[in-house]
Amino acid sequence: MNARDPRPSFGGREFGEGGDVSKRILKLVRSDDLRRSKSDRLIAHYIERNIAELPFETARSIAQRLQVSPMTIGRYLRRMGFDGLDELKSELRRGGSNPAWEVKGPVASLEQDRKEGKLLAGLIQQQIDNLGQIYAITSAPEWQQTIDALIGATEVYVAAYQNVRGIAQYFASQLSYTRPRVQFVDGLNGTYAELLDGSVEGRLLFLHDVRRFAAKARPLALEARRAGVKVVLLTDEFCPWGPEVSDICLIVPGSHGPLWDGAATMTAVMDLMLSNIIVLKGDEVSERVDTLTHLQDVFGDFES
């Protein structure tokens, strides 16, 4: 920063002087100075994961999603060097680096419907926006690290709580078709001993949690790491402690719908993980599915 212009600069180039503006903003919100407090990390994660959606946001809408005050958003933006969200959006627009101003075709009509208060159109648009960010997730190093961990672990334990428990159980069940020794753990024994007793090396905890976060999730991750269990955390951008308690942290766009926290994006991510594993394991999966299909026929749980 300099005395004439308080806006941040990188390599002698100010925001607004061209270049990839969004990358420089992302570099800024990833700095330690802007991740000091819990609210800092929430806002930084939100900007990092939703920079393409900023043109449709206000400070108030972001504050409502993160459950902080608009003043907190304003103070954070001033620390970034902007007078407000409008100035940040103006810099992105001038930099020409944000595809959100290039929305065309059928998606544009959905956006008009959203502005007119047509609820389903807005929900569809949000699902499209969230699903559109999955490709970036699958291109990140953490994605391949997760796939390698799910394949290479001696045992995989899947855990989740409350309203996301169901899709995690689905994931555990489907994963068991691709490899042996997969188990969903609910902690009802009060100890998680099957995961934490140290009797088997190379265990993996696949933990799924989203806002509001379960009271047990963070302690379970910490205890697992103390026990030598590798932890993969699949969470949303509202989680301020994810990278601190996990070996691999996959952050997926959170649910922004006006009525309900939908599971479509997380389910899509899990399905892509399973597909990735099936492609890599190939014939091993086919042989295991044949074995399980035979056992299903033996015990008559499915129609012939």
C-alpha positions as CSV (number, residue, x, y, z in Angstrom):
1,M,0.0,0.0,0.0
2,N,1.1,3.6,-0.4
3,A,0.2,7.0,1.0
4,R,-1.6,8.3,-2.1
5,D,-3.8,5.2,-2.7
6,P,-4.7,2.9,0.1
7,R,-5.6,0.0,-2.3
8,P,-3.5,-3.1,-2.1
9,S,-0.8,-3.7,-4.7
10,F,1.2,-6.7,-5.8
11,G,4.5,-6.4,-7.6
12,G,4.1,-2.7,-8.1
13,R,0.8,-3.0,-10.0
14,E,-2.4,-1.6,-8.4
15,F,-5.8,-3.1,-8.7
16,G,-7.4,-1.6,-11.7
17,E,-4.2,-1.4,-13.8
18,G,-5.1,-4.6,-15.7
19,G,-3.7,-8.0,-15.2
20,D,-5.7,-10.8,-13.5
21,V,-7.5,-8.9,-10.9
22,S,-9.4,-11.9,-9.4
23,K,-6.1,-13.8,-8.8
24,R,-4.6,-10.8,-6.9
25,I,-7.8,-10.4,-4.8
26,L,-7.6,-14.1,-4.0
27,K,-4.0,-13.8,-3.0
28,L,-4.9,-10.9,-0.7
29,V,-7.7,-12.8,1.1
30,R,-5.4,-15.8,1.6
31,S,-2.9,-13.7,3.4
32,D,-2.4,-14.1,7.2
33,D,-3.3,-10.5,7.9
34,L,-6.8,-11.0,6.6
35,R,-7.4,-14.4,8.3
36,R,-6.7,-13.4,11.9
37,S,-10.2,-13.9,13.5
38,K,-13.0,-16.4,13.0
39,S,-15.0,-13.8,11.1
40,D,-12.0,-13.0,9.0
41,R,-11.7,-16.6,7.9
42,L,-15.4,-16.9,7.2
43,I,-15.3,-13.8,4.9
44,A,-12.1,-14.8,3.3
45,H,-13.3,-18.3,2.5
46,Y,-16.5,-16.8,1.1
47,I,-14.8,-14.4,-1.2
48,E,-12.3,-17.2,-2.2
49,R,-15.1,-19.6,-3.1
50,N,-17.6,-17.2,-4.6
51,I,-15.7,-14.5,-6.4
52,A,-17.6,-15.2,-9.6
53,E,-20.9,-14.4,-7.8
54,L,-19.8,-11.1,-6.2
55,P,-21.6,-9.0,-8.9
56,F,-24.9,-10.4,-7.6
57,E,-24.1,-9.8,-3.9
58,T,-24.5,-6.9,-1.4
59,A,-22.7,-6.5,1.9
60,R,-26.0,-7.3,3.6
61,S,-26.6,-10.5,1.7
62,I,-23.1,-11.8,2.4
63,A,-23.5,-10.9,6.1
64,Q,-26.8,-12.9,6.2
65,R,-25.2,-15.9,4.7
66,L,-22.2,-15.8,7.0
67,Q,-24.3,-14.8,10.1
68,V,-22.2,-11.7,10.8
69,S,-23.1,-8.1,10.7
70,P,-22.9,-5.9,7.6
71,M,-20.5,-3.7,9.6
72,T,-18.1,-6.6,9.9
73,I,-18.2,-7.1,6.2
74,G,-17.5,-3.4,5.7
75,R,-14.6,-3.3,8.1
76,Y,-13.1,-6.4,6.3
77,L,-13.4,-4.7,2.9
78,R,-11.7,-1.6,4.2
79,R,-8.8,-3.7,5.5
80,M,-8.6,-5.1,1.9
81,G,-8.3,-1.5,0.7
82,F,-11.8,-0.9,-0.6
83,D,-14.4,1.6,0.5
84,G,-17.1,-1.1,0.1
85,L,-18.3,-4.0,-2.0
86,D,-19.2,-1.8,-4.9
87,E,-15.6,-0.6,-5.2
88,L,-14.4,-4.2,-5.2
89,K,-16.9,-5.2,-7.8
90,S,-15.9,-2.2,-9.9
91,E,-12.2,-3.3,-9.8
92,L,-13.2,-6.8,-10.9
93,R,-15.3,-5.3,-13.7
94,R,-12.5,-3.1,-15.0
95,G,-10.1,-6.0,-14.8
96,G,-12.3,-8.1,-17.1
97,S,-11.4,-11.2,-15.1
98,N,-14.8,-12.1,-13.8
99,P,-17.0,-14.3,-16.0
100,A,-20.1,-13.3,-14.0
101,W,-20.5,-10.2,-16.2
102,E,-20.6,-12.4,-19.3
103,V,-23.7,-14.5,-18.5
104,K,-25.7,-14.9,-21.7
105,G,-28.4,-17.1,-23.3
106,P,-30.9,-19.2,-21.3
107,V,-29.0,-18.5,-18.0
108,A,-29.8,-14.8,-18.5
109,S,-33.5,-15.5,-18.6
110,L,-33.2,-17.5,-15.4
111,E,-31.5,-14.5,-13.8
112,Q,-34.4,-12.3,-14.9
113,D,-36.8,-14.8,-13.3
114,R,-34.8,-14.7,-10.1
115,K,-35.0,-10.9,-10.0
116,E,-38.8,-11.1,-10.5
117,G,-39.1,-13.3,-7.5
118,K,-39.8,-16.6,-9.2
119,L,-38.5,-18.9,-6.5
120,L,-37.8,-22.1,-8.5
121,A,-35.9,-20.2,-11.1
122,G,-33.7,-18.8,-8.4
123,L,-33.2,-22.2,-6.9
124,I,-32.3,-23.7,-10.2
125,Q,-29.8,-20.8,-10.9
126,Q,-28.2,-21.4,-7.5
127,Q,-27.8,-25.1,-8.2
128,I,-26.2,-24.3,-11.6
129,D,-23.8,-21.8,-10.0
130,N,-22.8,-24.3,-7.3
131,L,-22.4,-27.3,-9.7
132,G,-20.4,-25.1,-12.0
133,Q,-17.7,-24.7,-9.4
134,I,-17.2,-28.4,-8.9
135,Y,-14.7,-28.6,-11.8
136,A,-12.4,-26.3,-10.0
137,I,-12.6,-28.5,-7.0
138,T,-11.7,-31.7,-9.0
139,S,-8.7,-29.8,-10.5
140,A,-7.2,-28.9,-7.1
141,P,-4.4,-31.0,-5.6
142,E,-6.6,-31.9,-2.6
143,W,-8.9,-33.8,-4.9
144,Q,-6.3,-36.3,-6.1
145,Q,-5.0,-36.5,-2.5
146,T,-8.5,-37.5,-1.4
147,I,-8.9,-40.1,-4.1
148,D,-5.5,-41.6,-3.3
149,A,-6.3,-41.7,0.4
150,L,-9.7,-43.4,-0.2
151,I,-8.1,-46.0,-2.4
152,G,-4.9,-46.6,-0.3
153,A,-6.3,-46.7,3.3
154,T,-6.4,-50.1,5.0
155,E,-9.8,-49.1,6.4
156,V,-12.1,-46.2,5.7
157,Y,-14.5,-44.8,8.3
158,V,-17.1,-42.3,7.3
159,A,-18.7,-40.0,9.8
160,A,-21.3,-37.2,9.6
161,Y,-24.1,-35.8,11.8
162,Q,-27.6,-34.5,11.8
163,N,-29.1,-33.6,8.4
164,V,-26.0,-34.5,6.4
165,R,-25.7,-37.9,8.0
166,G,-27.9,-39.5,5.3
167,I,-25.8,-38.5,2.3
168,A,-22.6,-39.6,4.1
169,Q,-24.2,-43.0,4.8
170,Y,-25.0,-43.2,1.1
171,F,-21.4,-42.4,0.2
172,A,-20.1,-45.1,2.6
173,S,-22.5,-47.7,1.1
174,Q,-21.5,-46.8,-2.4
175,L,-17.8,-46.7,-1.6
176,S,-18.1,-50.3,-0.2
177,Y,-18.8,-51.5,-3.7
178,T,-15.4,-50.2,-4.8
179,R,-13.3,-51.5,-2.0
180,P,-13.5,-53.5,1.2
181,R,-13.3,-52.3,4.9
182,V,-15.6,-49.3,4.6
183,Q,-17.8,-48.5,7.6
184,F,-20.1,-45.6,8.7
185,V,-19.4,-44.7,12.3
186,D,-22.1,-43.0,14.4
187,G,-20.3,-42.8,17.8
188,L,-23.3,-44.3,19.7
189,N,-20.8,-46.5,21.6
190,G,-19.5,-43.2,23.1
191,T,-15.9,-43.9,22.2
192,Y,-15.4,-44.3,18.4
193,A,-13.1,-47.2,19.5
194,E,-13.4,-49.0,16.2
195,L,-11.6,-46.0,14.6
196,L,-9.4,-44.7,17.4
197,D,-8.1,-47.8,19.3
198,G,-4.9,-47.9,17.2
199,S,-5.2,-51.6,16.4
200,V,-4.8,-51.1,12.7
201,E,-2.4,-48.8,10.9
202,G,-3.3,-46.9,7.8
203,R,-6.9,-46.0,8.8
204,L,-8.7,-43.1,7.2
205,L,-11.5,-40.9,8.6
206,F,-13.7,-39.3,5.9
207,L,-15.6,-36.7,7.8
208,H,-18.4,-34.7,6.3
209,D,-19.9,-31.6,8.0
210,V,-21.5,-28.3,7.0
211,R,-22.9,-25.3,8.9
212,R,-24.3,-25.4,11.5
213,F,-21.4,-27.6,12.5
214,A,-21.9,-30.6,14.8
215,A,-20.3,-30.3,18.2
216,K,-18.6,-33.7,17.8
217,A,-17.1,-33.1,14.4
218,R,-14.0,-31.0,15.3
219,P,-13.1,-33.1,18.4
220,L,-13.4,-36.3,16.4
221,A,-11.1,-35.0,13.7
222,L,-8.5,-33.9,16.3
223,E,-8.6,-37.1,18.2
224,A,-8.3,-39.1,15.0
225,R,-5.1,-37.3,14.1
226,R,-3.7,-37.8,17.5
227,A,-4.4,-41.5,17.0
228,G,-2.5,-41.5,13.8
229,V,-5.6,-41.7,11.6
230,K,-5.5,-39.6,8.4
231,V,-8.4,-37.2,8.2
232,V,-10.2,-36.0,5.1
233,L,-12.8,-33.3,5.7
234,L,-15.5,-32.5,3.2
235,T,-17.1,-29.2,4.2
236,D,-18.4,-25.9,3.0
237,E,-16.9,-22.4,2.8
238,F,-18.4,-21.5,6.2
239,C,-16.1,-23.8,8.1
240,P,-13.3,-21.7,9.9
241,W,-11.4,-24.7,11.4
242,G,-11.3,-27.2,8.5
243,P,-7.7,-27.0,7.4
244,E,-6.5,-26.9,11.1
245,V,-8.0,-30.3,12.0
246,S,-7.6,-32.3,8.8
247,D,-4.8,-33.7,6.6
248,I,-6.9,-33.0,3.5
249,C,-9.7,-30.4,3.4
250,L,-12.1,-30.2,0.5
251,I,-14.2,-27.1,0.6
252,V,-17.4,-27.1,-1.5
253,P,-19.7,-24.1,-2.1
254,G,-22.2,-23.9,0.7
255,S,-26.0,-24.0,0.4
256,H,-27.3,-20.5,-0.5
257,G,-30.9,-21.3,-1.2
258,P,-33.6,-19.0,0.3
259,L,-35.6,-21.9,1.8
260,W,-33.5,-24.9,2.5
261,D,-29.9,-26.2,2.7
262,G,-29.8,-28.5,-0.3
263,A,-27.5,-31.4,-0.7
264,A,-27.3,-31.5,-4.5
265,T,-23.7,-30.1,-4.7
266,M,-22.3,-32.3,-2.0
267,T,-23.9,-35.4,-3.4
268,A,-22.5,-34.6,-6.8
269,V,-19.0,-34.2,-5.4
270,M,-19.4,-37.6,-3.7
271,D,-20.6,-39.2,-6.8
272,L,-17.6,-37.8,-8.8
273,M,-15.3,-39.2,-6.1
274,L,-16.8,-42.7,-6.6
275,S,-16.6,-42.4,-10.4
276,N,-13.0,-41.3,-10.1
277,I,-12.2,-44.3,-7.9
278,I,-14.0,-46.8,-10.2
279,V,-12.0,-45.5,-13.2
280,L,-8.7,-45.9,-11.4
281,K,-9.4,-49.3,-9.9
282,G,-11.1,-50.7,-13.1
283,D,-11.5,-54.5,-13.0
284,E,-11.0,-54.7,-9.2
285,V,-14.3,-52.9,-8.8
286,S,-16.1,-55.1,-11.4
287,E,-15.0,-58.2,-9.6
288,R,-16.1,-56.9,-6.2
289,V,-19.5,-55.8,-7.6
290,D,-19.9,-59.3,-9.0
291,T,-19.2,-60.8,-5.6
292,L,-21.6,-58.5,-3.8
293,T,-24.3,-59.1,-6.4
294,H,-24.0,-62.9,-5.8
295,L,-24.3,-62.4,-2.1
296,Q,-27.4,-60.2,-2.6
297,D,-29.0,-63.0,-4.7
298,V,-28.1,-65.5,-2.0
299,F,-29.8,-63.6,0.8
300,G,-32.7,-62.3,-1.4
301,D,-32.7,-58.7,-0.5
302,F,-33.3,-57.6,-4.1
303,E,-35.8,-58.5,-6.8
304,S,-34.4,-61.0,-9.3
